């Protein structure tokens, strides 16, 4: 599933990764704002609250005071929210984290960003996350 910003300059993507009996999620993000470009990916994320996130996202479609938040390993997360006073604005905030423990001190990495998404995409977004939750 790929979520693209309203201005088509940013994206966030989640897909299922399966190798043999091992299953996880691949999470990636890309930002290109002209004077800066950033991207990151972690192909081994486990979501900690996928079912609760789907339920909250379903409720968010009608109740914009909610903030559905999907939490994953390595401090990876995605949040859907509405800024105060802007009921028609929908924002997606994301963080993609990873770590490397092959040195005496664990090295941590993180890409963070946020962008506006078209509120007309919320139903499709909900359906895509439902499909990911049902594939677990």
Phi, psi and omega in degrees: 000129179241128178251124183248140180295160179303327181266004177064021179261348184224154176209159176221133186227139176229133175215158179279136175242125179226126175231108184063235179270356184266130182228137176208191178240147170259131181234130179219155178217148181217136180227131176222097183254024176090290181274359178205141176228136182220145174206155179201156180207142170228121184265012181218063180254138173246127179276138187264342185213043186299315181296318179294322178299315180299316179297318180291321178297321177300315179291326181299327182305325178256341183236091186285003175280345180281163177222084178301128182229123178257119182256140179224177178295161181060030182061026174284137178202162173219137180231141173246129184205166179238125177296145180308131177080003182234064186306330182273356179263130178238126181249148172240123176248135182223155172219131176243118183243163174199171180208153176232121185253023182273010178234170180303331178241131179295125178271129181248143181229151184199135171242128180235150176190173174205149179204160179278140174240157180289123181298340177292346181271355186300318180295318178294321178298315178301314181297320178296318178291325175300316179299318178297320180292323181285341181276353183290000000 
